[in-house]
Amino acid sequence: MSSSEHIINPRTQRPVKIGSRTWRKLVSDGIVENQKVNEPCELYELSEEDNVEQKINELNKSLPITEQAVRGRGRFRNKVVKRRKQPSTEIVAEHTIKTTASKLKDRNTYESLHENGNFDEDLETMIMRELSKSLNVKAPSEYQVNNNIVEEDEEDYEEDSSSEDYDEYDDDSEY
């Protein structure tokens, strides 16, 4: 428990997370002094002269496609905050095209895809890896690179077909 994230509730002497419902209740009751808490979702504090739409558009350019900047409500009033969003098919397609084009512009990458003879498969794998990085999702296992795979001989796994080890248990009795 980090002391910067928790305080001791004066009423119960138990730890309370700063920003939690209980902490906010203590602050509203005047029992605990309100400390400036910078929430991770807060992006910008608005002032009177700010153009809100312009600021939101600027912030959206720096966010991944799975998040968007919006005007805050409630306790986030007069702030711009980020929220998760499900990107549309059009946005995902546009992002895929841009990611693919940026990777293929690199001459070494393009040549390495042609070296193996599996251009289509290697290109698909490369695109899926790049997209999973930028979308913060886990790629399907078929597209992941696993450097820990060790090929083992099939002989190690062949079962011994002799039944010598089991003769002592075979007494033809029914169970």
C-alpha positions in Angstrom: 0.0 0.0 0.0 1.6 3.3 -1.1 1.1 6.2 1.3 0.7 8.6 -1.7 -2.4 6.6 -2.9 -4.0 6.1 0.5 -4.9 8.0 3.6 -6.1 6.8 7.0 -9.8 7.4 7.6 -10.1 9.5 10.8 -13.4 7.9 11.7 -12.4 4.2 11.2 -8.6 4.3 11.3 -8.6 2.2 8.1 -6.8 3.0 4.9 -8.9 4.7 2.2 -7.8 5.1 -1.4 -7.5 8.7 -2.5 -10.2 9.4 -5.1 -12.5 6.6 -4.0 -16.1 7.0 -3.1 -15.3 7.0 0.6 -12.5 9.5 0.3 -14.8 11.9 -1.7 -17.5 11.5 1.0 -14.9 12.4 3.7 -13.9 15.5 1.6 -17.5 16.6 1.1 -18.2 16.2 4.9 -15.1 18.4 5.6 -13.3 15.7 7.6 -10.4 15.4 5.1 -8.7 18.2 3.2 -9.1 17.9 -0.5 -5.7 17.2 -2.1 -5.2 17.9 -5.7 -5.6 14.5 -7.3 -4.5 14.2 -10.9 -6.5 11.3 -12.3 -4.8 9.3 -15.1 -7.8 9.9 -17.4 -7.4 13.7 -17.1 -5.7 15.2 -20.2 -6.1 18.9 -19.9 -7.7 21.5 -17.6 -9.8 24.0 -19.6 -9.8 27.7 -19.1 -12.3 30.4 -20.2 -10.4 31.3 -23.4 -9.8 27.8 -24.6 -11.4 26.5 -27.8 -12.7 23.2 -26.6 -13.2 21.5 -29.9 -9.8 22.5 -31.2 -8.1 21.2 -28.0 -10.0 17.9 -28.2 -8.9 17.4 -31.8 -5.3 18.1 -30.9 -5.4 15.6 -28.0 -7.1 12.9 -30.2 -4.2 13.0 -32.6 -1.8 11.9 -29.8 -4.1 9.2 -28.4 -4.2 5.6 -29.7 -7.2 4.7 -31.8 -8.8 2.8 -28.9 -9.1 6.0 -26.9 -10.6 9.4 -27.5 -10.6 12.8 -25.7 -14.0 14.2 -24.5 -15.2 17.1 -22.4 -15.4 16.0 -18.7 -18.7 15.9 -16.7 -19.4 15.8 -13.0 -16.2 15.9 -11.0 -14.3 16.3 -14.2 -16.1 19.5 -15.2 -13.9 22.0 -17.0 -11.4 19.3 -18.0 -10.7 17.2 -21.1 -10.5 13.5 -20.2 -9.9 10.4 -22.2 -12.2 7.4 -22.5 -12.0 4.1 -24.2 -13.8 3.7 -27.5 -14.5 0.9 -30.0 -13.0 2.1 -33.3 -15.2 1.8 -36.3 -14.3 -0.6 -39.2 -13.4 2.4 -41.3 -10.9 3.7 -38.8 -9.4 0.3 -38.3 -9.0 -0.2 -42.0 -7.4 3.3 -42.4 -5.0 2.5 -39.5 -4.1 -0.9 -41.1 -3.3 0.8 -44.4 -1.1 3.4 -42.8 0.7 0.8 -40.7 1.3 -1.4 -43.7 2.5 1.4 -45.9 4.9 2.7 -43.2 6.5 -0.8 -42.8 6.8 -1.4 -46.5 8.5 2.0 -47.1 11.5 0.5 -45.2 13.6 -1.1 -48.0 15.2 -3.7 -45.7 11.8 -4.9 -44.4 10.5 -5.2 -47.9 13.5 -7.2 -49.1 13.4 -9.5 -46.0 9.8 -10.4 -46.9 10.9 -11.5 -50.3 13.9 -13.6 -49.1 11.9 -16.4 -47.5 9.6 -17.1 -50.5 6.5 -16.8 -48.3 5.8 -13.2 -49.1 2.0 -13.2 -48.4 2.3 -15.2 -45.2 5.2 -13.1 -43.8 3.5 -9.9 -44.7 0.3 -11.0 -42.9 2.3 -11.9 -39.9 4.2 -8.6 -39.9 1.0 -6.6 -40.2 -0.7 -8.5 -37.4 2.2 -8.0 -35.1 2.4 -4.2 -35.8 -1.4 -3.8 -35.4 -1.4 -5.7 -32.1 1.3 -3.4 -30.8 -0.5 -0.2 -31.8 -4.0 -1.4 -30.6 -2.7 -2.8 -27.3 -4.2 -6.2 -27.9 -2.7 -9.6 -27.9 -2.3 -11.0 -31.4 -3.7 -14.5 -32.1 -1.2 -17.2 -31.3 -0.6 -18.0 -35.0 0.9 -14.6 -35.5 3.0 -14.4 -32.4 6.7 -15.0 -32.5 7.7 -17.6 -29.9 11.5 -17.8 -29.5 11.2 -20.5 -26.8 10.1 -23.3 -29.0 12.6 -26.2 -29.0 12.1 -29.0 -31.5 12.3 -32.3 -29.8 12.8 -35.8 -31.3 9.7 -37.8 -31.8 11.6 -40.8 -30.5 11.5 -39.3 -27.0 7.7 -39.5 -27.0 7.2 -43.0 -28.4 5.5 -45.2 -25.9 7.1 -48.5 -25.0 4.7 -51.1 -26.4 6.0 -53.9 -24.2 3.7 -54.8 -21.3 6.5 -56.2 -19.1 6.0 -53.4 -16.6 2.3 -54.2 -16.2 2.5 -58.0 -15.8 2.4 -57.9 -12.0 -1.0 -56.2 -12.1 -2.5 -58.5 -14.7 -4.0 -61.3 -12.7 -7.1 -61.8 -14.9 -9.4 -60.7 -12.1 -12.4 -58.6 -12.6 -12.7 -55.4 -10.6 
